[in-house]
Amino acid sequence: MATDDGLRKRQVHSAPLSPPKQEEPPPPTQSYSRCSNTLLSLLILYRFINALLVQTRFVPDEYFQSIESESPKIFQSLIAAASDWFIYKLTLIMFNCKETAKYALLCHIFSWFIFYCCTRTLSNTMESSLSPMILYYWIKALNTNDSISNKTMCDYTRTSLHTSLYLVLMALSVLVRPTGVILWAPFCLIHLIIIIRRGGGASGERGRRKWVEFRKTLIIMIIVIFLSLLWSILIDRFYYGKWVFVQYEFLKFNILEGRSSNFGTHPWHWYISQGFPAMLFSFLPLLVHGLYISSINSYNPLHSLSPLAAAVILLIVHSFIKHKEFRFVLPSLTLSIPYIGLSVSSLLNRNSKVIKVIVIILILINVPMSLYFSIIHQRGDVSVMKHLRQSVNSSSSVLFLLPCYSTPLYSYLHGDHQLQFLECLPDDGFPNIETEFYSSPLDWLLIHIKDPPTHIVFYDVLLSKIEEYLHNNSYVQEAKLFHTHFKDNDKTGQYILVYTS
């Protein structure tokens, strides 16, 4: 008998692609609530530490177009922690398994690229953090387990609340990243179609309920869209001093006119062949495995496929835009995590130590990547501003001979200083100062800088080209700050130098 039990146990664990056993969600209890609050508190603490550890530059928008004060970092760490929490909740509602949800949360926490990006003050991180929240409430709003005829007034109220929540979050996502309208509009349409199809061709009371729910949902959508646009337009009117539709201007500049290509272009397949795999890193094989498990098992397709659909739509849309950056498809990485968690949960349930060790390595190898890119790689652009904040005074002037938008400026110096930097405005008719400078650095300095500043900041690769100017104006090296071990273009150096006269 003992032998039979052991045999049965080995057979269960040797199932090659069996998903974790689905579970009924536990009823809310005081103990369950305490555990949830404890977990959320730990996630907030973790993301706060995450925010403090990030000491490097990722993209110009993060520092050049934002403030340095710690409050935005604290706020963003709260948003990131909420995203962690909703990854758990989304995975749970997708696969109805707490174990899978726990591993998805673990993978979201350990993902090197999410750690590197999620606490940065970028619109992309906000968009990414909102995506699991949107899909969670979208799935809840569908309420696919109840037919129209079985719904009570309480069910309708709950559905309306979930609908309002996902629409408000959707609107916020689109306001901060207007390209999100291409991603989220289909989900609104699907919601309306499901309401109609769920009621079928029913007549009488059932048909009446169907159209009541349809009208109510459509009205909520219209109200949220109208109020969101009105709020955005009024805010922009206040700040710009004129009427401007920022979301349209964003789409016009980046998509209709394609002028974002001034900042660099990549081939159409870059996200699929290079960008997204690099973001996934060691999670790539786990994602493939998780998608396969999801496809061969009888999960509710609206639950299990919605994040995949959103991730794919985002990748496809951005593949048609010439200017590509890793951060543009950050939501696709976030929405891939539930499938990675499904894979990890399935593999760790196997009776194979080798597989378990491999999975653990694939997860933990993200840790050194997270720390290196967050603390070491490209830290000079930020470090130099901290140095200048200590060394300059009210009479100081600083010339930044760095690629445009490399460093934060007044938001870090917190003083009335004369600052000059190279510009690369994408507008037609404006000279590209950066291009002019790098074509002949010494000549540009002799022509344009008649009154030498007290400080000059530049990468070490430029030293040999402007050394004559530095010597003739009695500049001496004040600081040499580490920037990176490997550079991505010939304008960037391993160190940032600060010279003072």
C-alpha positions in Angstrom: 0.0 0.0 0.0 2.8 2.3 0.8 4.4 1.5 -2.5 1.2 2.3 -4.4 1.0 5.7 -2.6 4.6 6.5 -3.5 4.0 5.5 -7.1 1.0 7.7 -7.3 2.9 10.6 -5.8 5.7 10.2 -8.3 3.3 10.1 -11.2 1.6 13.4 -10.2 4.9 15.2 -9.9 6.3 13.8 -13.2 3.4 15.2 -15.3 5.5 17.3 -17.8 3.2 20.2 -18.3 0.5 20.1 -15.7 -0.4 23.5 -14.3 -0.7 24.1 -10.5 -4.0 22.9 -9.0 -6.7 25.6 -9.2 -8.1 26.7 -5.9 -11.2 28.3 -4.6 -10.4 31.8 -3.3 -10.5 31.9 0.5 -13.3 33.9 2.1 -12.3 37.3 3.5 -11.3 36.9 7.2 -9.6 39.1 9.7 -6.5 36.9 9.5 -6.5 37.1 5.7 -6.9 40.9 5.9 -3.9 41.2 8.3 -1.8 39.0 6.0 -2.7 41.2 3.0 -1.9 44.4 4.9 1.4 42.9 6.0 2.3 41.9 2.5 1.4 45.3 1.1 3.5 47.0 3.8 6.5 44.9 2.9 6.0 45.7 -0.8 6.0 49.4 -0.1 9.1 49.1 2.0 10.8 47.1 -0.7 10.0 49.6 -3.4 11.0 52.5 -1.2 14.5 50.8 -0.8 14.4 50.2 -4.6 13.8 53.9 -5.2 16.8 54.8 -3.0 19.1 52.3 -4.7 18.5 53.7 -8.2 21.3 56.2 -8.6 21.8 56.0 -12.3 20.5 57.6 -15.5 18.3 55.6 -17.8 16.8 58.1 -20.3 17.0 61.9 -20.6 13.3 62.4 -19.8 13.7 61.0 -16.3 16.0 63.8 -15.0 16.1 66.6 -17.6 12.3 67.0 -17.7 11.5 66.3 -14.1 12.4 67.5 -10.6 14.9 66.0 -8.2 13.0 66.3 -5.0 12.5 63.0 -3.2 8.7 63.3 -2.9 8.2 62.0 -6.5 10.4 59.0 -5.8 8.4 58.2 -2.7 5.2 58.6 -4.7 6.5 56.4 -7.5 7.6 53.7 -5.0 4.0 53.6 -3.7 2.7 53.2 -7.3 5.3 50.5 -7.9 4.2 48.6 -4.7 0.6 48.9 -5.8 1.6 47.4 -9.2 3.3 44.5 -7.3 0.1 43.9 -5.3 -2.1 43.9 -8.4 0.2 41.5 -10.3 -0.6 39.1 -7.5 -4.3 39.8 -7.7 -4.4 39.7 -11.5 -2.5 36.3 -11.6 -4.9 34.9 -9.0 -7.9 35.9 -11.0 -6.3 34.6 -14.2 -5.3 31.1 -13.0 -7.3 30.8 -9.8 -4.2 29.5 -7.9 -2.5 31.3 -5.0 0.7 29.4 -5.6 1.0 30.7 -9.1 0.1 34.2 -7.9 2.8 34.1 -5.3 5.5 33.1 -7.8 4.3 35.8 -10.2 4.7 38.4 -7.5 8.2 36.9 -6.7 9.2 37.2 -10.4 7.9 40.8 -10.6 10.0 41.7 -7.6 13.1 40.0 -9.0 12.8 41.1 -12.6 16.0 43.2 -13.2 14.3 45.6 -15.7 11.3 46.2 -13.5 13.6 46.9 -10.6 15.7 49.2 -12.8 12.7 51.2 -14.1 9.6 51.0 -11.9 10.5 53.7 -9.3 11.8 56.2 -11.9 9.7 59.3 -12.6 8.7 58.4 -16.1 5.3 58.3 -17.8 6.2 54.8 -19.0 6.6 53.5 -15.5 3.2 55.0 -14.5 1.6 53.4 -17.6 3.3 50.0 -16.8 2.2 50.2 -13.1 -1.4 50.9 -14.1 -1.7 48.1 -16.6 -2.2 45.2 -14.1 -4.7 47.3 -12.2 -6.7 48.1 -15.3 -6.9 44.5 -16.4 -7.7 43.2 -12.9 -10.8 45.5 -12.7 -11.6 44.9 -16.4 -11.9 41.2 -15.7 -13.9 41.8 -12.5 -16.2 44.1 -14.4 -17.0 41.4 -17.0 -18.3 39.2 -14.2 -18.4 36.3 -16.7 -19.5 33.8 -14.0 -22.9 35.3 -13.8 -25.6 35.4 -16.5 -27.7 38.5 -17.0 -30.7 36.8 -15.6 -29.0 35.8 -12.3 -27.6 39.2 -11.5 -28.9 41.0 -8.4 -28.9 44.7 -7.8 -25.8 44.2 -5.7 -24.1 42.5 -8.6 -25.0 45.4 -10.9 -23.6 47.9 -8.4 -20.4 45.9 -8.0 -20.0 45.6 -11.8 -20.5 49.4 -12.2 -17.9 50.1 -9.6 -15.4 47.8 -11.3 -16.2 49.3 -14.6 -15.7 52.8 -13.3 -12.4 51.8 -11.7 -10.9 50.3 -14.8 -12.1 53.2 -16.9 -10.6 55.8 -14.6 -7.3 54.0 -14.5 -7.4 53.6 -18.3 -8.1 57.3 -18.7 -5.2 58.2 -16.4 -2.9 55.8 -18.4 -3.9 57.4 -21.7 -3.5 60.9 -20.3 0.1 60.2 -19.3 0.9 58.1 -22.5 -1.5 59.0 -25.3 -0.5 55.9 -27.4 -2.3 53.9 -24.7 -5.6 54.7 -26.5 -4.6 52.2 -29.2 -4.0 49.6 -26.5 -7.1 50.1 -24.3 -9.8 51.1 -26.7 -10.3 47.5 -27.9 -10.9 46.4 -24.3 -13.7 48.9 -23.9 -15.2 47.6 -27.2 -14.9 44.0 -26.1 -16.6 44.8 -22.8 -19.6 46.2 -24.7 -19.7 43.2 -27.1 -19.6 40.7 -24.2 -22.6 42.4 -22.5 -24.6 42.1 -25.8 -23.6 38.5 -26.5 -24.1 37.3 -22.9 -27.8 38.2 -23.1 -28.1 36.6 -26.6 -31.3 37.3 -28.4 -33.3 37.2 -25.1 -36.5 39.1 -24.9 -38.6 40.2 -22.0 -37.0 40.8 -18.6 -33.7 39.2 -19.5 -33.4 41.3 -22.7 -34.3 44.4 -20.8 -31.6 43.8 -18.2 -29.1 43.3 -21.0 -29.7 46.6 -22.5 -29.9 48.3 -19.2 -26.4 47.0 -18.4 -25.2 48.0 -21.9 -26.5 51.6 -21.6 -25.2 52.0 -18.1 -21.7 50.8 -19.1 -21.7 53.0 -22.2 -22.8 56.0 -20.2 -20.0 55.4 -17.6 -17.5 55.2 -20.5 -18.7 58.5 -22.0 -18.7 60.3 -18.7 -15.2 59.1 -17.7 -13.8 60.0 -21.2 -15.4 63.4 -21.2 -14.3 64.3 -17.6 -10.8 63.1 -18.2 -10.3 65.1 -21.4 -11.9 68.2 -19.8 -9.6 67.9 -16.8 -6.6 67.5 -19.0 -7.5 70.4 -21.3 -8.1 72.7 -18.4 -4.9 71.8 -16.6 -2.9 72.4 -19.9 -4.8 75.7 -20.4 -3.7 76.9 -17.0 0.0 75.9 -17.5 0.5 76.8 -21.2 -1.7 80.0 -21.0 -3.5 78.9 -24.2 -5.8 76.2 -25.4 -3.9 73.1 -26.5 -4.8 69.4 -26.9 -1.6 67.8 -25.6 -2.7 64.2 -26.4 -3.2 65.2 -30.1 0.1 67.1 -30.2 1.8 64.0 -28.8 0.3 61.7 -31.4 0.9 64.2 -34.2 4.6 64.7 -33.3 5.5 61.1 -32.6 3.2 59.1 -35.0 1.6 61.3 -37.7 4.7 63.3 -38.4 7.3 60.7 -37.2 9.6 63.4 -35.8 10.6 61.3 -32.9 12.9 59.6 -35.3 15.2 62.6 -34.9 16.3 60.9 -31.6 17.2 57.6 -33.3 15.6 54.8 -35.3 15.6 51.0 -35.2 14.3 48.4 -37.6 10.6 47.2 -37.3 11.6 43.9 -35.7 13.9 45.5 -33.0 11.4 44.9 -30.1 10.9 41.3 -31.0 14.5 40.4 -31.9 16.4 42.5 -29.3 14.5 44.9 -27.1 11.9 42.7 -25.4 14.2 39.6 -25.0 16.8 41.8 -23.3 14.2 43.1 -20.9 13.0 39.6 -20.1 16.6 38.4 -19.8 16.6 35.0 -18.0 12.8 35.0 -17.8 12.4 34.5 -21.6 12.4 30.6 -21.5 10.0 30.8 -18.5 7.6 33.1 -20.5 7.6 30.7 -23.5 6.9 27.8 -21.2 4.2 29.7 -19.3 2.4 30.7 -22.5 2.4 27.1 -23.6 0.9 25.8 -20.3 -1.7 28.5 -20.5 -2.7 27.6 -24.0 -3.2 23.8 -23.4 -5.2 24.1 -20.2 -8.9 25.1 -19.8 -8.5 28.5 -18.2 -11.2 31.1 -18.8 -9.8 32.7 -22.1 -11.0 36.2 -21.2 -9.1 35.9 -17.9 -5.9 34.1 -19.1 -5.4 35.7 -22.5 -6.2 39.4 -21.8 -2.7 40.3 -20.5 -1.1 38.5 -23.4 -3.4 40.4 -25.9 -2.5 43.7 -24.3 1.2 42.9 -24.3 1.1 41.8 -28.0 -0.9 44.8 -29.1 1.6 47.2 -27.4 4.6 45.4 -29.1 2.9 45.5 -32.5 1.9 49.2 -32.3 5.3 50.4 -31.2 7.0 48.2 -33.8 5.5 50.5 -36.5 7.0 53.6 -34.9 10.6 54.2 -36.1 11.9 55.6 -32.8 12.1 52.8 -30.3 13.2 52.6 -26.7 13.1 49.8 -24.1 10.8 51.8 -21.8 8.0 52.2 -24.5 7.1 48.5 -24.1 7.6 48.3 -20.3 3.9 47.4 -19.8 4.4 44.3 -22.0 7.0 43.1 -19.6 4.8 43.7 -16.6 1.9 41.9 -18.3 4.1 38.9 -19.1 4.9 38.3 -15.5 1.7 36.2 -14.7 2.7 33.7 -17.4 6.3 33.5 -16.0 4.8 32.9 -12.6 2.7 30.1 -14.1 5.8 28.5 -15.5 7.8 28.8 -12.3 4.9 27.3 -10.3 4.6 24.3 -12.6 8.3 23.6 -12.8 8.9 23.8 -9.0 6.1 21.3 -8.5 8.1 18.7 -10.5 10.0 16.0 -8.7 13.3 17.1 -10.2 16.0 18.8 -8.3 17.9 19.8 -11.5 14.8 21.7 -12.8 14.2 23.4 -9.5 17.9 24.5 -9.3 17.7 25.9 -12.9 14.5 27.8 -12.1 16.0 29.3 -9.0 19.1 30.3 -10.9 17.0 31.9 -13.6 15.3 34.0 -11.0 18.3 35.0 -8.8 20.5 35.9 -11.7 18.4 39.0 -12.0 19.7 40.3 -8.7 23.3 41.3 -9.9 21.8 42.8 -13.1 19.4 44.9 -11.0 22.1 46.2 -8.7 24.6 46.9 -11.5 22.3 48.9 -13.7 20.6 50.7 -10.8 23.8 51.7 -8.9 26.8 51.6 -11.3 25.9 51.8 -15.0 25.6 55.5 -16.2 25.8 57.0 -12.8 28.1 59.9 -13.8 25.4 62.1 -15.2 23.7 62.3 -11.8 26.9 62.2 -9.7 28.3 65.2 -11.4 25.3 67.3 -10.5 25.7 66.3 -6.8 29.3 67.3 -7.1 28.5 70.7 -8.7 25.9 71.4 -6.0 28.7 71.3 -3.5 31.3 73.2 -5.5 29.5 76.0 -7.3 28.4 79.3 -5.8 26.1 82.2 -6.9 28.8 83.7 -9.2 29.6 80.3 -10.9 28.7 79.5 -14.5 28.8 76.0 -15.9 29.1 74.8 -19.5 27.9 71.2 -20.2 29.6 69.7 -23.2 27.6 66.5 -23.1 25.1 65.0 -25.5 21.9 66.9 -25.2 19.7 66.3 -22.2 22.2 64.1 -20.4 22.0 65.7 -17.0 19.4 67.4 -14.7 20.1 71.1 -14.3 18.5 73.6 -11.9 16.4 71.0 -10.2 19.6 69.5 -8.8 21.7 72.7 -8.3 18.9 74.5 -6.4 20.4 77.9 -7.1 20.6 80.9 -9.5 23.5 79.8 -11.7 24.3 80.5 -15.3 24.1 77.2 -17.1 24.8 76.4 -20.8 24.3 73.1 -22.5 24.1 71.6 -26.0 20.7 71.4 -27.5 19.3 69.2 -30.2 15.8 70.6 -30.8 13.8 68.4 -33.2 12.0 71.4 -34.7 12.6 72.2 -38.4 14.5 75.5 -38.9 16.4 75.4 -35.6 20.2 74.6 -35.7 21.2 71.4 -34.0 23.8 72.7 -31.6 25.0 69.3 -30.5 25.7 68.2 -34.1 27.6 71.5 -34.8 29.7 71.1 -31.6 30.7 67.5 -32.2 31.7 68.1 -35.8 34.5 70.4 -34.6 34.6 70.9 -30.8 37.6 73.2 -30.6 36.4 75.5 -33.3 32.9 75.7 -31.8 34.3 76.7 -28.4 36.4 79.4 -30.0 33.5 80.8 -32.0 30.6 80.6 -29.5 32.2 80.8 -26.0 33.7 84.3 -25.8 33.3 84.5 -22.0 34.7 81.3 -20.5 32.6 79.8 -17.7 34.0 78.9 -14.3 33.2 75.2 -14.9 33.2 72.9 -17.9 31.7 69.4 -17.7 32.4 66.8 -20.4 33.2 63.1 -21.0 36.8 62.0 -21.0 36.7 61.1 -24.7 36.5 64.8 -25.5 39.6 65.8 -23.6 42.1 65.4 -26.4 39.9 67.5 -28.8 39.4 70.6 -26.5 42.7 70.3 -24.4 44.1 73.4 -26.2 41.1 75.5 -25.2 41.3 74.3 -21.6 45.1 75.1 -21.4 44.7 78.5 -23.0 42.1 79.5 -20.5 43.9 78.1 -17.5 41.4 75.3 -16.6 42.4 72.6 -14.2 40.7 69.3 -13.5 38.5 69.5 -10.4 36.8 66.1 -10.5 36.8 62.8 -12.4 33.6 60.9 -11.9 32.9 57.3 -13.0 30.1 56.9 -15.5 30.1 53.5 -17.2 32.1 50.4 -18.0 30.7 50.3 -21.5 29.4 53.1 -23.7 26.6 53.0 -26.3 28.0 55.7 -28.6 31.2 57.5 -29.5 30.2 60.7 -27.6 30.0 58.9 -24.2 33.0 58.2 -22.1 33.9 56.0 -19.1 34.4 59.1 -16.9 32.9 62.6 -16.6 35.4 65.3 -16.1 34.9 68.7 -14.3 37.3 71.4 -15.2 37.4 74.8 -13.4 39.3 78.0 -14.1 
